[in-house]
Amino acid sequence: MAKVMADRAAARAARVALQCHGAIGYTWEHDLHLWLKRVWVLERAWGTTAQHRARVADAVVGAAR
């Protein structure tokens, strides 16, 4: 669940930063493009958010049986 929450927080922070900086966030003139790419890659690293949510749901529902 920690990865799910971290992915959501990072994605939201990246979207907000891009909104604040505008198009310069995609250019080489600002380092934001590096952070955006890092967020996009890490969201999919070691499993997607959906996969981790499914694992947590399985663990919770499986424990309740």
mmCIF file of the N, C-alpha and C atoms, coordinates in Angstrom:
data_MODEL
# 
_entry.id   MODEL 
# 
loop_
_atom_site.group_PDB 
_atom_site.id 
_atom_site.type_symbol 
_atom_site.label_atom_id 
_atom_site.label_alt_id 
_atom_site.label_comp_id 
_atom_site.label_asym_id 
_atom_site.label_entity_id 
_atom_site.label_seq_id 
_atom_site.pdbx_PDB_ins_code 
_atom_site.Cartn_x 
_atom_site.Cartn_y 
_atom_site.Cartn_z 
_atom_site.occupancy 
_atom_site.B_iso_or_equiv 
_atom_site.pdbx_formal_charge 
_atom_site.auth_seq_id 
_atom_site.auth_comp_id 
_atom_site.auth_asym_id 
_atom_site.auth_atom_id 
_atom_site.pdbx_PDB_model_num 
ATOM 1   N N  . MET A 1 1  ? 0.823   -1.183  0.000   1.00 0.00 ? 1  MET A N  1 
ATOM 2   C CA . MET A 1 1  ? 0.000   0.000   0.000   1.00 0.00 ? 1  MET A CA 1 
ATOM 3   C C  . MET A 1 1  ? 0.873   1.256   0.000   1.00 0.00 ? 1  MET A C  1 
ATOM 4   N N  . ALA A 1 2  ? 2.063   1.134   0.561   1.00 0.00 ? 2  ALA A N  1 
ATOM 5   C CA . ALA A 1 2  ? 2.959   2.295   0.589   1.00 0.00 ? 2  ALA A CA 1 
ATOM 6   C C  . ALA A 1 2  ? 3.337   2.718   -0.831  1.00 0.00 ? 2  ALA A C  1 
ATOM 7   N N  . LYS A 1 3  ? 3.575   1.748   -1.725  1.00 0.00 ? 3  LYS A N  1 
ATOM 8   C CA . LYS A 1 3  ? 3.920   2.091   -3.104  1.00 0.00 ? 3  LYS A CA 1 
ATOM 9   C C  . LYS A 1 3  ? 2.744   2.747   -3.800  1.00 0.00 ? 3  LYS A C  1 
ATOM 10  N N  . VAL A 1 4  ? 1.544   2.269   -3.541  1.00 0.00 ? 4  VAL A N  1 
ATOM 11  C CA . VAL A 1 4  ? 0.351   2.873   -4.142  1.00 0.00 ? 4  VAL A CA 1 
ATOM 12  C C  . VAL A 1 4  ? 0.245   4.336   -3.718  1.00 0.00 ? 4  VAL A C  1 
ATOM 13  N N  . MET A 1 5  ? 0.386   4.578   -2.436  1.00 0.00 ? 5  MET A N  1 
ATOM 14  C CA . MET A 1 5  ? 0.265   5.951   -1.932  1.00 0.00 ? 5  MET A CA 1 
ATOM 15  C C  . MET A 1 5  ? 1.414   6.841   -2.437  1.00 0.00 ? 5  MET A C  1 
ATOM 16  N N  . ALA A 1 6  ? 2.620   6.294   -2.491  1.00 0.00 ? 6  ALA A N  1 
ATOM 17  C CA . ALA A 1 6  ? 3.760   7.062   -2.986  1.00 0.00 ? 6  ALA A CA 1 
ATOM 18  C C  . ALA A 1 6  ? 3.596   7.393   -4.468  1.00 0.00 ? 6  ALA A C  1 
ATOM 19  N N  . ASP A 1 7  ? 3.111   6.422   -5.250  1.00 0.00 ? 7  ASP A N  1 
ATOM 20  C CA . ASP A 1 7  ? 2.867   6.671   -6.678  1.00 0.00 ? 7  ASP A CA 1 
ATOM 21  C C  . ASP A 1 7  ? 1.842   7.781   -6.874  1.00 0.00 ? 7  ASP A C  1 
ATOM 22  N N  . ARG A 1 8  ? 0.764   7.699   -6.118  1.00 0.00 ? 8  ARG A N  1 
ATOM 23  C CA . ARG A 1 8  ? -0.288  8.719   -6.247  1.00 0.00 ? 8  ARG A CA 1 
ATOM 24  C C  . ARG A 1 8  ? 0.232   10.102  -5.869  1.00 0.00 ? 8  ARG A C  1 
ATOM 25  N N  . ALA A 1 9  ? 1.005   10.174  -4.774  1.00 0.00 ? 9  ALA A N  1 
ATOM 26  C CA . ALA A 1 9  ? 1.540   11.460  -4.321  1.00 0.00 ? 9  ALA A CA 1 
ATOM 27  C C  . ALA A 1 9  ? 2.537   12.027  -5.332  1.00 0.00 ? 9  ALA A C  1 
ATOM 28  N N  . ALA A 1 10 ? 3.408   11.176  -5.863  1.00 0.00 ? 10 ALA A N  1 
ATOM 29  C CA . ALA A 1 10 ? 4.398   11.634  -6.834  1.00 0.00 ? 10 ALA A CA 1 
ATOM 30  C C  . ALA A 1 10 ? 3.734   12.103  -8.119  1.00 0.00 ? 10 ALA A C  1 
ATOM 31  N N  . ALA A 1 11 ? 2.740   11.358  -8.586  1.00 0.00 ? 11 ALA A N  1 
ATOM 32  C CA . ALA A 1 11 ? 2.041   11.740  -9.816  1.00 0.00 ? 11 ALA A CA 1 
ATOM 33  C C  . ALA A 1 11 ? 1.313   13.070  -9.630  1.00 0.00 ? 11 ALA A C  1 
ATOM 34  N N  . ARG A 1 12 ? 0.688   13.239  -8.488  1.00 0.00 ? 12 ARG A N  1 
ATOM 35  C CA . ARG A 1 12 ? -0.020  14.504  -8.233  1.00 0.00 ? 12 ARG A CA 1 
ATOM 36  C C  . ARG A 1 12 ? 0.959   15.673  -8.134  1.00 0.00 ? 12 ARG A C  1 
ATOM 37  N N  . ALA A 1 13 ? 2.069   15.462  -7.440  1.00 0.00 ? 13 ALA A N  1 
ATOM 38  C CA . ALA A 1 13 ? 3.076   16.517  -7.318  1.00 0.00 ? 13 ALA A CA 1 
ATOM 39  C C  . ALA A 1 13 ? 3.638   16.888  -8.688  1.00 0.00 ? 13 ALA A C  1 
ATOM 40  N N  . ALA A 1 14 ? 3.854   15.892  -9.541  1.00 0.00 ? 14 ALA A N  1 
ATOM 41  C CA . ALA A 1 14 ? 4.375   16.159  -10.885 1.00 0.00 ? 14 ALA A CA 1 
ATOM 42  C C  . ALA A 1 14 ? 3.364   16.953  -11.714 1.00 0.00 ? 14 ALA A C  1 
ATOM 43  N N  . ARG A 1 15 ? 2.084   16.564  -11.629 1.00 0.00 ? 15 ARG A N  1 
ATOM 44  C CA . ARG A 1 15 ? 1.055   17.296  -12.377 1.00 0.00 ? 15 ARG A CA 1 
ATOM 45  C C  . ARG A 1 15 ? 0.947   18.734  -11.911 1.00 0.00 ? 15 ARG A C  1 
ATOM 46  N N  . VAL A 1 16 ? 0.968   18.942  -10.599 1.00 0.00 ? 16 VAL A N  1 
ATOM 47  C CA . VAL A 1 16 ? 0.857   20.296  -10.053 1.00 0.00 ? 16 VAL A CA 1 
ATOM 48  C C  . VAL A 1 16 ? 2.076   21.124  -10.435 1.00 0.00 ? 16 VAL A C  1 
ATOM 49  N N  . ALA A 1 17 ? 3.263   20.528  -10.356 1.00 0.00 ? 17 ALA A N  1 
ATOM 50  C CA . ALA A 1 17 ? 4.477   21.251  -10.733 1.00 0.00 ? 17 ALA A CA 1 
ATOM 51  C C  . ALA A 1 17 ? 4.441   21.653  -12.198 1.00 0.00 ? 17 ALA A C  1 
ATOM 52  N N  . LEU A 1 18 ? 3.956   20.762  -13.045 1.00 0.00 ? 18 LEU A N  1 
ATOM 53  C CA . LEU A 1 18 ? 3.867   21.077  -14.468 1.00 0.00 ? 18 LEU A CA 1 
ATOM 54  C C  . LEU A 1 18 ? 2.849   22.187  -14.710 1.00 0.00 ? 18 LEU A C  1 
ATOM 55  N N  . GLN A 1 19 ? 1.755   22.173  -13.978 1.00 0.00 ? 19 GLN A N  1 
ATOM 56  C CA . GLN A 1 19 ? 0.762   23.235  -14.117 1.00 0.00 ? 19 GLN A CA 1 
ATOM 57  C C  . GLN A 1 19 ? 1.349   24.577  -13.684 1.00 0.00 ? 19 GLN A C  1 
ATOM 58  N N  . CYS A 1 20 ? 2.123   24.563  -12.609 1.00 0.00 ? 20 CYS A N  1 
ATOM 59  C CA . CYS A 1 20 ? 2.722   25.817  -12.112 1.00 0.00 ? 20 CYS A CA 1 
ATOM 60  C C  . CYS A 1 20 ? 3.783   26.359  -13.067 1.00 0.00 ? 20 CYS A C  1 
ATOM 61  N N  . HIS A 1 21 ? 4.580   25.470  -13.636 1.00 0.00 ? 21 HIS A N  1 
ATOM 62  C CA . HIS A 1 21 ? 5.678   25.902  -14.491 1.00 0.00 ? 21 HIS A CA 1 
ATOM 63  C C  . HIS A 1 21 ? 5.280   26.045  -15.949 1.00 0.00 ? 21 HIS A C  1 
ATOM 64  N N  . GLY A 1 22 ? 4.191   25.447  -16.329 1.00 0.00 ? 22 GLY A N  1 
ATOM 65  C CA . GLY A 1 22 ? 3.747   25.538  -17.719 1.00 0.00 ? 22 GLY A CA 1 
ATOM 66  C C  . GLY A 1 22 ? 4.637   24.720  -18.640 1.00 0.00 ? 22 GLY A C  1 
ATOM 67  N N  . ALA A 1 23 ? 4.680   25.113  -19.881 1.00 0.00 ? 23 ALA A N  1 
ATOM 68  C CA . ALA A 1 23 ? 5.396   24.354  -20.907 1.00 0.00 ? 23 ALA A CA 1 
ATOM 69  C C  . ALA A 1 23 ? 6.904   24.292  -20.669 1.00 0.00 ? 23 ALA A C  1 
ATOM 70  N N  . ILE A 1 24 ? 7.452   25.218  -19.902 1.00 0.00 ? 24 ILE A N  1 
ATOM 71  C CA . ILE A 1 24 ? 8.902   25.178  -19.660 1.00 0.00 ? 24 ILE A CA 1 
ATOM 72  C C  . ILE A 1 24 ? 9.287   23.905  -18.903 1.00 0.00 ? 24 ILE A C  1 
ATOM 73  N N  . GLY A 1 25 ? 8.312   23.261  -18.240 1.00 0.00 ? 25 GLY A N  1 
ATOM 74  C CA . GLY A 1 25 ? 8.581   22.013  -17.537 1.00 0.00 ? 25 GLY A CA 1 
ATOM 75  C C  . GLY A 1 25 ? 9.007   20.884  -18.454 1.00 0.00 ? 25 GLY A C  1 
ATOM 76  N N  . TYR A 1 26 ? 8.649   20.976  -19.738 1.00 0.00 ? 26 TYR A N  1 
ATOM 77  C CA . TYR A 1 26 ? 9.024   19.948  -20.710 1.00 0.00 ? 26 TYR A CA 1 
ATOM 78  C C  . TYR A 1 26 ? 10.339  20.264  -21.417 1.00 0.00 ? 26 TYR A C  1 
ATOM 79  N N  . THR A 1 27 ? 10.863  21.444  -21.241 1.00 0.00 ? 27 THR A N  1 
ATOM 80  C CA . THR A 1 27 ? 12.052  21.852  -21.988 1.00 0.00 ? 27 THR A CA 1 
ATOM 81  C C  . THR A 1 27 ? 13.330  21.524  -21.223 1.00 0.00 ? 27 THR A C  1 
ATOM 82  N N  . TRP A 1 28 ? 14.452  21.643  -21.928 1.00 0.00 ? 28 TRP A N  1 
ATOM 83  C CA . TRP A 1 28 ? 15.754  21.415  -21.320 1.00 0.00 ? 28 TRP A CA 1 
ATOM 84  C C  . TRP A 1 28 ? 16.187  22.601  -20.468 1.00 0.00 ? 28 TRP A C  1 
ATOM 85  N N  . GLU A 1 29 ? 15.456  23.696  -20.528 1.00 0.00 ? 29 GLU A N  1 
ATOM 86  C CA . GLU A 1 29 ? 15.828  24.901  -19.782 1.00 0.00 ? 29 GLU A CA 1 
ATOM 87  C C  . GLU A 1 29 ? 15.503  24.787  -18.296 1.00 0.00 ? 29 GLU A C  1 
ATOM 88  N N  . HIS A 1 30 ? 14.699  23.823  -17.956 1.00 0.00 ? 30 HIS A N  1 
ATOM 89  C CA . HIS A 1 30 ? 14.297  23.641  -16.559 1.00 0.00 ? 30 HIS A CA 1 
ATOM 90  C C  . HIS A 1 30 ? 14.431  22.166  -16.203 1.00 0.00 ? 30 HIS A C  1 
ATOM 91  N N  . ASP A 1 31 ? 14.818  21.871  -14.968 1.00 0.00 ? 31 ASP A N  1 
ATOM 92  C CA . ASP A 1 31 ? 15.044  20.486  -14.539 1.00 0.00 ? 31 ASP A CA 1 
ATOM 93  C C  . ASP A 1 31 ? 13.763  19.699  -14.288 1.00 0.00 ? 31 ASP A C  1 
ATOM 94  N N  . LEU A 1 32 ? 12.614  20.332  -14.381 1.00 0.00 ? 32 LEU A N  1 
ATOM 95  C CA . LEU A 1 32 ? 11.363  19.638  -14.107 1.00 0.00 ? 32 LEU A CA 1 
ATOM 96  C C  . LEU A 1 32 ? 11.157  18.448  -15.034 1.00 0.00 ? 32 LEU A C  1 
ATOM 97  N N  . HIS A 1 33 ? 11.622  18.537  -16.269 1.00 0.00 ? 33 HIS A N  1 
ATOM 98  C CA . HIS A 1 33 ? 11.448  17.417  -17.198 1.00 0.00 ? 33 HIS A CA 1 
ATOM 99  C C  . HIS A 1 33 ? 12.133  16.153  -16.682 1.00 0.00 ? 33 HIS A C  1 
ATOM 100 N N  . LEU A 1 34 ? 13.236  16.308  -15.959 1.00 0.00 ? 34 LEU A N  1 
ATOM 101 C CA . LEU A 1 34 ? 13.921  15.145  -15.382 1.00 0.00 ? 34 LEU A CA 1 
ATOM 102 C C  . LEU A 1 34 ? 13.072  14.490  -14.299 1.00 0.00 ? 34 LEU A C  1 
ATOM 103 N N  . TRP A 1 35 ? 12.447  15.302  -13.463 1.00 0.00 ? 35 TRP A N  1 
ATOM 104 C CA . TRP A 1 35 ? 11.612  14.771  -12.387 1.00 0.00 ? 35 TRP A CA 1 
ATOM 105 C C  . TRP A 1 35 ? 10.334  14.147  -12.937 1.00 0.00 ? 35 TRP A C  1 
ATOM 106 N N  . LEU A 1 36 ? 9.774   14.748  -13.971 1.00 0.00 ? 36 LEU A N  1 
ATOM 107 C CA . LEU A 1 36 ? 8.574   14.175  -14.586 1.00 0.00 ? 36 LEU A CA 1 
ATOM 108 C C  . LEU A 1 36 ? 8.869   12.784  -15.136 1.00 0.00 ? 36 LEU A C  1 
ATOM 109 N N  . LYS A 1 37 ? 9.969   12.656  -15.856 1.00 0.00 ? 37 LYS A N  1 
ATOM 110 C CA . LYS A 1 37 ? 10.330  11.357  -16.421 1.00 0.00 ? 37 LYS A CA 1 
ATOM 111 C C  . LYS A 1 37 ? 10.597  10.340  -15.321 1.00 0.00 ? 37 LYS A C  1 
ATOM 112 N N  . ARG A 1 38 ? 11.219  10.765  -14.249 1.00 0.00 ? 38 ARG A N  1 
ATOM 113 C CA . ARG A 1 38 ? 11.504  9.855   -13.139 1.00 0.00 ? 38 ARG A CA 1 
ATOM 114 C C  . ARG A 1 38 ? 10.210  9.355   -12.501 1.00 0.00 ? 38 ARG A C  1 
ATOM 115 N N  . VAL A 1 39 ? 9.248   10.253  -12.330 1.00 0.00 ? 39 VAL A N  1 
ATOM 116 C CA . VAL A 1 39 ? 7.953   9.852   -11.771 1.00 0.00 ? 39 VAL A CA 1 
ATOM 117 C C  . VAL A 1 39 ? 7.264   8.866   -12.695 1.00 0.00 ? 39 VAL A C  1 
ATOM 118 N N  . TRP A 1 40 ? 7.255   9.118   -13.984 1.00 0.00 ? 40 TRP A N  1 
ATOM 119 C CA . TRP A 1 40 ? 6.584   8.241   -14.943 1.00 0.00 ? 40 TRP A CA 1 
ATOM 120 C C  . TRP A 1 40 ? 7.213   6.848   -14.945 1.00 0.00 ? 40 TRP A C  1 
ATOM 121 N N  . VAL A 1 41 ? 8.525   6.775   -14.838 1.00 0.00 ? 41 VAL A N  1 
ATOM 122 C CA . VAL A 1 41 ? 9.197   5.474   -14.842 1.00 0.00 ? 41 VAL A CA 1 
ATOM 123 C C  . VAL A 1 41 ? 8.964   4.744   -13.520 1.00 0.00 ? 41 VAL A C  1 
ATOM 124 N N  . LEU A 1 42 ? 9.081   5.451   -12.405 1.00 0.00 ? 42 LEU A N  1 
ATOM 125 C CA . LEU A 1 42 ? 8.941   4.793   -11.108 1.00 0.00 ? 42 LEU A CA 1 
ATOM 126 C C  . LEU A 1 42 ? 7.507   4.358   -10.822 1.00 0.00 ? 42 LEU A C  1 
ATOM 127 N N  . GLU A 1 43 ? 6.526   5.004   -11.462 1.00 0.00 ? 43 GLU A N  1 
ATOM 128 C CA . GLU A 1 43 ? 5.139   4.557   -11.299 1.00 0.00 ? 43 GLU A CA 1 
ATOM 129 C C  . GLU A 1 43 ? 4.960   3.128   -11.801 1.00 0.00 ? 43 GLU A C  1 
ATOM 130 N N  . ARG A 1 44 ? 5.720   2.755   -12.804 1.00 0.00 ? 44 ARG A N  1 
ATOM 131 C CA . ARG A 1 44 ? 5.583   1.432   -13.408 1.00 0.00 ? 44 ARG A CA 1 
ATOM 132 C C  . ARG A 1 44 ? 6.650   0.445   -12.937 1.00 0.00 ? 44 ARG A C  1 
ATOM 133 N N  . ALA A 1 45 ? 7.602   0.916   -12.178 1.00 0.00 ? 45 ALA A N  1 
ATOM 134 C CA . ALA A 1 45 ? 8.673   0.045   -11.687 1.00 0.00 ? 45 ALA A CA 1 
ATOM 135 C C  . ALA A 1 45 ? 8.142   -0.881  -10.592 1.00 0.00 ? 45 ALA A C  1 
ATOM 136 N N  . TRP A 1 46 ? 8.590   -2.112  -10.617 1.00 0.00 ? 46 TRP A N  1 
ATOM 137 C CA . TRP A 1 46 ? 8.223   -3.112  -9.611  1.00 0.00 ? 46 TRP A CA 1 
ATOM 138 C C  . TRP A 1 46 ? 6.718   -3.308  -9.505  1.00 0.00 ? 46 TRP A C  1 
ATOM 139 N N  . GLY A 1 47 ? 6.023   -3.155  -10.603 1.00 0.00 ? 47 GLY A N  1 
ATOM 140 C CA . GLY A 1 47 ? 4.572   -3.359  -10.630 1.00 0.00 ? 47 GLY A CA 1 
ATOM 141 C C  . GLY A 1 47 ? 3.820   -2.043  -10.647 1.00 0.00 ? 47 GLY A C  1 
ATOM 142 N N  . THR A 1 48 ? 2.711   -2.059  -11.318 1.00 0.00 ? 48 THR A N  1 
ATOM 143 C CA . THR A 1 48 ? 1.904   -0.845  -11.429 1.00 0.00 ? 48 THR A CA 1 
ATOM 144 C C  . THR A 1 48 ? 1.073   -0.645  -10.167 1.00 0.00 ? 48 THR A C  1 
ATOM 145 N N  . THR A 1 49 ? 0.484   0.523   -10.061 1.00 0.00 ? 49 THR A N  1 
ATOM 146 C CA . THR A 1 49 ? -0.377  0.826   -8.926  1.00 0.00 ? 49 THR A CA 1 
ATOM 147 C C  . THR A 1 49 ? -1.544  -0.150  -8.860  1.00 0.00 ? 49 THR A C  1 
ATOM 148 N N  . ALA A 1 50 ? -2.123  -0.462  -10.006 1.00 0.00 ? 50 ALA A N  1 
ATOM 149 C CA . ALA A 1 50 ? -3.256  -1.392  -10.041 1.00 0.00 ? 50 ALA A CA 1 
ATOM 150 C C  . ALA A 1 50 ? -2.856  -2.777  -9.536  1.00 0.00 ? 50 ALA A C  1 
ATOM 151 N N  . GLN A 1 51 ? -1.684  -3.241  -9.909  1.00 0.00 ? 51 GLN A N  1 
ATOM 152 C CA . GLN A 1 51 ? -1.218  -4.553  -9.438  1.00 0.00 ? 51 GLN A CA 1 
ATOM 153 C C  . GLN A 1 51 ? -1.035  -4.565  -7.928  1.00 0.00 ? 51 GLN A C  1 
ATOM 154 N N  . HIS A 1 52 ? -0.485  -3.486  -7.383  1.00 0.00 ? 52 HIS A N  1 
ATOM 155 C CA . HIS A 1 52 ? -0.268  -3.431  -5.940  1.00 0.00 ? 52 HIS A CA 1 
ATOM 156 C C  . HIS A 1 52 ? -1.587  -3.315  -5.185  1.00 0.00 ? 52 HIS A C  1 
ATOM 157 N N  . ARG A 1 53 ? -2.526  -2.567  -5.732  1.00 0.00 ? 53 ARG A N  1 
ATOM 158 C CA . ARG A 1 53 ? -3.855  -2.499  -5.101  1.00 0.00 ? 53 ARG A CA 1 
ATOM 159 C C  . ARG A 1 53 ? -4.498  -3.872  -5.072  1.00 0.00 ? 53 ARG A C  1 
ATOM 160 N N  . ALA A 1 54 ? -4.367  -4.621  -6.147  1.00 0.00 ? 54 ALA A N  1 
ATOM 161 C CA . ALA A 1 54 ? -4.939  -5.968  -6.204  1.00 0.00 ? 54 ALA A CA 1 
ATOM 162 C C  . ALA A 1 54 ? -4.280  -6.877  -5.163  1.00 0.00 ? 54 ALA A C  1 
ATOM 163 N N  . ARG A 1 55 ? -2.971  -6.757  -4.991  1.00 0.00 ? 55 ARG A N  1 
ATOM 164 C CA . ARG A 1 55 ? -2.273  -7.571  -3.990  1.00 0.00 ? 55 ARG A CA 1 
ATOM 165 C C  . ARG A 1 55 ? -2.736  -7.234  -2.576  1.00 0.00 ? 55 ARG A C  1 
ATOM 166 N N  . VAL A 1 56 ? -2.921  -5.940  -2.304  1.00 0.00 ? 56 VAL A N  1 
ATOM 167 C CA . VAL A 1 56 ? -3.398  -5.529  -0.980  1.00 0.00 ? 56 VAL A CA 1 
ATOM 168 C C  . VAL A 1 56 ? -4.817  -6.032  -0.766  1.00 0.00 ? 56 VAL A C  1 
ATOM 169 N N  . ALA A 1 57 ? -5.672  -5.898  -1.774  1.00 0.00 ? 57 ALA A N  1 
ATOM 170 C CA . ALA A 1 57 ? -7.047  -6.373  -1.657  1.00 0.00 ? 57 ALA A CA 1 
ATOM 171 C C  . ALA A 1 57 ? -7.083  -7.870  -1.414  1.00 0.00 ? 57 ALA A C  1 
ATOM 172 N N  . ASP A 1 58 ? -6.230  -8.614  -2.124  1.00 0.00 ? 58 ASP A N  1 
ATOM 173 C CA . ASP A 1 58 ? -6.143  -10.064 -1.924  1.00 0.00 ? 58 ASP A CA 1 
ATOM 174 C C  . ASP A 1 58 ? -5.718  -10.394 -0.504  1.00 0.00 ? 58 ASP A C  1 
ATOM 175 N N  . ALA A 1 59 ? -4.750  -9.661  0.007   1.00 0.00 ? 59 ALA A N  1 
ATOM 176 C CA . ALA A 1 59 ? -4.263  -9.910  1.359   1.00 0.00 ? 59 ALA A CA 1 
ATOM 177 C C  . ALA A 1 59 ? -5.333  -9.599  2.406   1.00 0.00 ? 59 ALA A C  1 
ATOM 178 N N  . VAL A 1 60 ? -6.067  -8.523  2.188   1.00 0.00 ? 60 VAL A N  1 
ATOM 179 C CA . VAL A 1 60 ? -7.106  -8.134  3.157   1.00 0.00 ? 60 VAL A CA 1 
ATOM 180 C C  . VAL A 1 60 ? -8.284  -9.097  3.091   1.00 0.00 ? 60 VAL A C  1 
ATOM 181 N N  . VAL A 1 61 ? -8.757  -9.377  1.895   1.00 0.00 ? 61 VAL A N  1 
ATOM 182 C CA . VAL A 1 61 ? -9.909  -10.274 1.749   1.00 0.00 ? 61 VAL A CA 1 
ATOM 183 C C  . VAL A 1 61 ? -9.517  -11.695 2.108   1.00 0.00 ? 61 VAL A C  1 
ATOM 184 N N  . GLY A 1 62 ? -8.317  -12.097 1.734   1.00 0.00 ? 62 GLY A N  1 
ATOM 185 C CA . GLY A 1 62 ? -7.846  -13.441 2.068   1.00 0.00 ? 62 GLY A CA 1 
ATOM 186 C C  . GLY A 1 62 ? -7.712  -13.652 3.570   1.00 0.00 ? 62 GLY A C  1 
ATOM 187 N N  . ALA A 1 63 ? -7.327  -12.600 4.292   1.00 0.00 ? 63 ALA A N  1 
ATOM 188 C CA . ALA A 1 63 ? -7.175  -12.693 5.735   1.00 0.00 ? 63 ALA A CA 1 
ATOM 189 C C  . ALA A 1 63 ? -8.524  -12.738 6.442   1.00 0.00 ? 63 ALA A C  1 
ATOM 190 N N  . ALA A 1 64 ? -9.543  -12.162 5.806   1.00 0.00 ? 64 ALA A N  1 
ATOM 191 C CA . ALA A 1 64 ? -10.877 -12.123 6.402   1.00 0.00 ? 64 ALA A CA 1 
ATOM 192 C C  . ALA A 1 64 ? -11.618 -13.449 6.248   1.00 0.00 ? 64 ALA A C  1 
ATOM 193 N N  . ARG A 1 65 ? -11.154 -14.300 5.351   1.00 0.00 ? 65 ARG A N  1 
ATOM 194 C CA . ARG A 1 65 ? -11.862 -15.584 5.118   1.00 0.00 ? 65 ARG A CA 1 
ATOM 195 C C  . ARG A 1 65 ? -11.621 -16.564 6.184   1.00 0.00 ? 65 ARG A C  1 
# 
